[in-house]
Amino acid sequence: MAALFTIIACSDDDDNNEVFYSNPKTFVLVHGAFQAPYAWQFTKADLESRGQKVVVVELPGHGSDNADPATLSINAYRDKVVSAINAISGQVILVGHSMGGMVVTAVAEEIPEKIEKLVFVGAFVPANGQSIVDLASTDSEALFGPALIPSADQLTFNMAQENLAPVFLADGSSAVKQLLITNYKAEPSIPFTNPATITAGKFGSVNKYYIFTEQDKAISLSNQHAMAAAAGITKNYSMNTSHCPFLSKPSEFTALLMTIIQ
């Protein structure tokens, strides 16, 4: 029997060819800083409409999770994702956005055998010993670092509401910009300082992809290219969007993920 089959589904405004797989992939989606699982809602729905399986991970201290920021670390984030993946039979397509790139890197170092493909989306990709602070501090073109406001106890970062859309979603509709603002929550700061521990035999062995976000104001395009090159990622795609293509151009983003798994 053929591995895949197609059907044509008609929308109100155009015809879309949707590919359904008899053996669907399982996507594990990891959000970035100042975000939560809500950010993946369109991607999740689109992938599932194409017959795929989707698990969205809520990182500790984000969304509805109220973990004490003093207890959080990249390893705590890693362990949450590892637990989710270990509950899934077989390999997964692991997708990390922004700060989530640091998390999925740690996951790939921990359980490389469980990851069929690792996809970075406008994300931080550390070298061994690098932290998010290290990677962001050299990015003079980005607005992310200058927009961060440390809390009095230094355990979280805040961001002024008027800076959220310009930093993360300049090309988004008014509705998705409001989604970003409504779901705002202070970001735990300790994980930003944790250095990565990666090896060629584990993280280096995973099949990696990078989706560049060309109009990104949170992580500049030049920094994205530099990190991808340093990590030896050669399977690259680009979207002409701001930092969050899954919110500003969700259909195009999902189509790209479908291309990557073929």
DRENTIZA-469757 format. One record per residue: x, y, z of N, C-alpha, C in turn. Coordinates in steps of 0.05 Angstrom, whole numbers, plus 5000, padded with zeros to 4 digits. Example, Ala and Ser with C-alpha at 12.3 -4.5 7.8 and 13.67 -1.06 7.14 Angstrom:
// residues 2
526448865156524649105156526449345156
525749555142527349795143525850015157
END
This chain:
// residues 262
501749765000500050005000501850255000
501050454986502550694985502750815012
505050955017505551075044503851315049
502851445027501251675032499051695010
497051845016494951904996494052195000
492752304979491952584980488952604976
487952814989485252904982485253204978
483253294964483153584959480853694976
481453894993479454015010479154305001
476654394998476154664988475554855011
476855085012476255285032474555495018
473755705033472055905022473456075001
476156095003477456284986479456154966
480155894970481855774951481755474954
483255334937483355034938486054964951
486054784970488454704983488854404980
491254324971491954044970493153964996
491753795011492753705037493653425035
496053375045497253105044496852965070
495652725070495252575094496952315092
498252255114500052025115498651795129
498851545118497851315132499551255156
501951345156503751315180504651595189
502851735203503452015210505852055228
507052285226509152355244507952475270
509552475291508852615316510652855320
509453085320510853335325510753405354
512953485365513153585393514053875390
512354065399512754345395513554485421
515754635421516754765445516855065440
515355205456515155495453517655645463
517655905458519856075466519256245490
520956445495520756615518518256805515
517056875538514757045539512356925524
512456665519510156535505509456275520
507556125509506455895522505155725500
503855505507502755335486500755465467
499455685477497455825459498755905432
501355955432502656055408502555845386
502255595393502255375373499455295364
497455435373494655345368494055315338
494955495322494355475293495955245280
498455225288500155005278499054735286
498254705310497154455320494654375304
492854565301490454515285491054445256
492854595244493554545216494854275212
496754205229498153945227496153715231
494453745251492553535256490553505233
489853725220488053715197489353565173
492053545174493553405154494353125163
493053035184493352755193495752705211
497052925220499352895237498552885267
500352785283499952785312501653015324
500553155344501853385355501753385386
504053425398504253465427505553735432
504153915446505154175453506054175482
508554245487509654245514509354515527
508454525551508354775567510854765585
512654945581515054955597514455055625
515854955646515355045673515655345675
513855475690513955755694512655915672
511355785653510055915630507155835629
505556005616502755935613501355905640
500055675643498655615668500355495690
502855445683504755325703505955545719
505655535745506555745763508955665780
510755505769513155425783514755665792
515955645816517655855827519955905808
520356145798522556195779525356145791
525556145818528056095831528955795827
526955625820527555345818528055255789
527855445770527855365742530655385729
531055225709533555215694532955095666
534955105649534654975623534254675627
535554565647535154275652532354215661
531054395676528254345683526454355659
527054535640525554545615526054295599
528554215597529353975583527853735593
527753705619526553465631523553455625
522253685624519353685617518953585589
520653665570520353585543521153285540
523253205553524152925552521952745562
520552825584518352665595516152635574
515552855560513352845540514152665517
516652675508517552505486517652215494
518552155518518851885527516051745530
513951905531511251785532510151725505
511751785484510951745456512451505445
510951325431512251105418513651195393
516151115390517651175366518951455367
519951535344521351795342519452025337
520452265342518752505338520252715321
518652895311519653145299519553355321
521853435330522053625353522553905342
520754085349520854365339521254555362
523254725360523854925381523955205370
522555385383522455665374523955845394
525556025384526856235400528456105424
527756185448529056065472528755765472
526555665460526055385458528255235442
529755375426532055255412534155155432
534555315453536355225474535354975488
532754965491531454735505531754485487
530954505462531054265445533854175440
535854355441538654275440539354095463
538454175487538954005511537553745509
535153745498533653495495535053305475
536053415453537453255433539953135445
541253275463543653165477542852935496
540452955507539552755526538452505513
536752535492535452305480535652325449
538052325438538252365409536852135393
536651905404535451675390532451705387
531251885402528351925400527552145380
529552275368528952505351529552435321
527452425305527852375277528952625263
527752855269528653105258528353325279
530253505280530353725300530153985284
528054135289527454375273527654625291
529454805284529755065298528255275282
526655435296525055645283525855915296
527356075281528256335292529256295320
531056095324531756005350534656035357
535156045383537956025393538955745390
541455725379542755465377545555505389
545955395414548455445427550655255418
553155345421555455165420555855065449
557554875452558054775479559154995497
557855035520558655235539557355505536
555755545515554355795511551655805524
550856035533548256085544546656275526
544056305532542456505517543656785520
544456845544545657115549548057145531
549756945529552056965511551257015482
549256865473548456895445546957155439
545357245458543857495454545557745457
547657735474549157975481550858065457
551357885438552957965415551258045391
548658045395546758095373545958395374
547658565362547158855364544758945347
543858775328541658845311538958785323
538858625344536358535356535258735376
532558735379531258905399530658755425
531058495425530358325448531858395474
534458385473536058445497535458715509
535558935493534959195504532159235515
530259065507527559095516527058945543
528958785551528558635576528958815601
527158775620527158925645527458735668
529758715681530058525703528358605727
527158405740525658455765527558525788
526458635809528058725832529658485844
528458245844529858015855531557865834
531557965810533257855788532357575779
529957495787529057225780527357215755
526457445746524857455721525657695705
524957675679525157905661522357985654
521858245652519358355642519858495616
517658565602517858715578515458905576
515859155570513659335568511659245547
509059275552507059175534507359295506
508159545505508359675478510759565462
512459415475514759295460514259015451
512158885461511758605454511358555424
509558695412509058655383511458735366
512658975371514959045355517258845356
517758725380519958535383519258265370
516858165376516157895368514357865344
512658055338510558005318509758255302
511758385292511258635278509358605254
509458365241507858325217505258175223
504558155248502158005256499658175253
497358045251494758185251494258305279
492358485280491658595306490658385325
489358175315488357955332490557795344
492657725329494757565341496657735358
496857995352498358165370496958185397
494358195397492858205422493157935437
493257715422493757455434496357455449
498357575437500957595450500857755476
499457975474499258155497497558035520
495357915512493557795532494857575548
496557415534497857185547500557255559
501257505560503857585571504257495599
506757395605507557315632510557365634
511357465658514257505662515857255656
518257285646519957065637522056995659
522256745667524356665686527156725674
528856835691531456925681533756735684
533656555704535856375709536556205684
534556095670535255925647536756075625
536456345624537956495605541056485610
541756425634544656425642545856145641
544255935638545355665639546855595614
549255505616550855425592549955155581
550155125555549454865542551754675545
550954425548552854205547552154015524
553654025503553053865480555553725469
555053495456557253345445556653265416
558753205401558453125373557052865371
557452685390556352415389553352415395
552352605409549452615416548052835400
548153085409546853295394547853305365
550353265361551553275334550553065316
549452845327548552625310545652655300
544252855310541352895304541053045277
539152955262538453085236537153355240
538553575233537653845241536854015217
534854195223533854385203533554655217
533754865201533355135212531455285193
529455415205527655595191528355885198
529656025180530356305185527956485183
527756675201525656875200526857145192
526357225167527957425154527557715166
525157765177524558035187524658035218
526157855229526257815258527558045273
526258145294527358355311528158255338
527557995344528357875370531057745368
531457595346534057475340534657545311
536657705307537157805280537757575260
537157625235537657435214540657365213
542357555216545257505215546057315238
544857355262545557185284544456905280
542056885268540956615262542856465243
543756605222545556475203548156395216
549156555234551656495247551356255265
549256235280548756005298548355755283
546755765261546255525245548855425233
550455605222552955525210554855405230
554955525254556755425275555955145284
553355085282552254825290552354625267
553254715244553454535221550754465209
548754645212546054595201546054695172
545654515154545754585126543054555112
541154435126538454405114536754635124
536754855108535655105117533355195099
531455335112529155455098528855735108
527455905094526956185102524056255099
523156425118520456545116520856845119
519457005102519657295104517657395125
518357345150516557415172518157525195
516657615215517857685241518557435257
518857465283519957255300518057015302
515457055298513456845303511856775278
513056625259511556565234509156395238
509056245259506756075265504356235274
504756495280502556675287501956865264
503956965250503557165229502857035202
504056795197503456655171503156355177
501056285193500856005202500655805180
499155855159498755665138501455615123
502955825118505455795104507455635122
507255695148509055555167508555265168
505955195169505254905170506054765144
505654905122506454785096509454725096
511054905108513954865109514654625126
513254595149513754365166513154105151
510954105135510153875119512253815098
513554015087515653975068518053845081
518653935105521053825120520753525126
518253435132517953155139517852965115
517553075091517252895068519952775060
END
